[in-house]
């Protein structure tokens, strides 16, 4: 690291809250699956901003849509109509198969929106007594950082010193259909889950769990709410990860790749029976569904569909997973993955290995100390996947046993 980069990092350390522990690299530009630091050194981006950049950095069609809209109008607020909201909502509904969509900004905002929607449905449609609605969640979940969401997290770092926890949530073991069935009570309105737990370390549930959960929710009149913020929009080799078991949830929560990395855009998609219950004044967002968000969101979705990114993720992901399966190391515990959502779990702390990957030219992220999450853009080619694997293989070979 040169002096200029060190000064920039020092500014962040001095003036910023220390709520992140980033790798010592200062990224200056990006394109496709690559980023470059301020000195011009090139790196593979194998984090994709936590799957926000499925389309690759600065995709020209998404950038063009953003530039075009900047010259017209960026923000109106929902106090007025604008010409792009309707087409954006229509496209979201067509892709999700739902009747309505409610746009927000961050993923956590969309999760909060889904929580409100499930509670509203519970009171208005299911007849749950006022203030008694309960939502079932999974241990090991990650749905965001707001006070409500961290209140039902099982991660000590997320919950400690941020209480009191918001009531109305019940946690069960992830991937346990029997536990879900036992947890349901008359006041249960929803089941909020991740089809694959990303932040927990790319934890893939047992085969058949999604389908079993769908049946249990339907039998008990409980809304099935899939948080597909990380797993959705092609990441796992399907448009939505729930499709791996032909499951259709009652609500989709979307974000991250909904903007291709250019702007904070999220949404909840559900049928009229659920989202049609909101009335003026019951929910809103100044920036949600703005002209800028709609222009970027439509372009981002069209790139995913037109360039067949889910199919590419399935093919390249299977190839890359096969390469990772050949890795040998005494401390390597497991290789996991679906599509281009992959993880290497070790029996020891992996931060030094992540730093070694940085030195070799590949950016990845450690999670829960002993797992490396690997999630490149879905535009990654087979040749690029092979080149990236060789860097990982070299780093693993040099990792102390």
Buried (B, 14 or more C-beta within 10 A) or exposed (E): EEEEBEEBBEEEEEEEEEEEEEBEBBBBEBBBBBBBBBEEEEBBBBBBBBBBBBBBBBBEBBBEBBEEBEEEBBEBEBEEEBEBBEEBBEBBBEBBEBBBBBBBBBBBBBBBBBBBBBBBBBBEBBEBEEEBBBBBBBBBBBBBBBEBBBBBBBBEEBBEEBEEBBEBBBBBEBBBBEBBBEBBEEBBBBBBBBBBBBBBBBBBBEEEBBBBBBBBBEEBEBBBBBBBBBBBBBBBBBBBBBBBBEBBBBBBBBBBBBBBBBBBBBBBBBBEBBBEBBEEEEBBBEBBBBBBBBBBBBBBBBBBBEBEBBBBBBBBBBBBBEBBEEBEBEBBEEBBBBBBBBBBBBEBEBBEBBBBBBEBBBBBBBBBEBBBBBBBBBBBEEEBBEBBBEBBBBBBEEBEE
